Amino acid sequence: MIPNSDLVTTQVTNWTKNNSSLRRDIIVGVAYGSDTEKVKQTLLDIAFNSSHILDTPEPYVHFNNFGSSSLDFILRVWIDDIDYALKTMSELRFEIDNRFRKEKIEIAFPQMDIHIKKNTGSKK
């Protein structure tokens, strides 16, 4: 975060201007009851085996939240070249889906339980 006054009154350095790498996040929600360590290790393995993901800074998995229908994770990666960003992100998502199926890790979907009460009182 840069205060507006600093943008106007001081020199600001754009650290990524001459660097074609960029950081990206993939958000993945898994079903409650999933082995969180297995989720983390699977996501990291996928990232480290991707051809355009940098080793430094290394990929990281954040256990982001206990969501309403899922355990929410963020896979944070640095892509080596902005020109490969879209392709790399797509490949990562395909591989996450593939590996999660093999590892029996369920990608969560919104769920809602409905409880129906039967009125036992009589109407007159």
C-alpha positions, 0 to 999 in steps of 0.5 A: 500500500502506498499513500497517495501523497507518496505517489505525488511527492516522492520517488516510487520504485516499480520492482516488477517493471524490468522483471517478467516474472509475476506472482499468482494465487489459485484458491482451492476449497476442499471438503471438510474432513479432508487431510489438510497436510495431504492437500498441502503436499499435493498442491506443493508437489504440483507446483514444484513439478510445473515447468514455469513455476520458479523455485525461488521464491518457492511455492507456498500453500496457505490454509486460508479459511474454514469456509461455509462449505469448504476448507479454503487453501491458497496455492501461491506461486511465482511464474517465470514469464508473464507470457506463460501466465495464463497457460501455466495457471490453466495447466496447474488447475487441470493438474490439481483436478487430476491429482485430487481425483487420484488422491481422493481429495474432494473439491468442495461445492456449496452445500446447504442442509434443510431441516423440515419440521412437522407441525404436530399441533392440531389446527381448529 
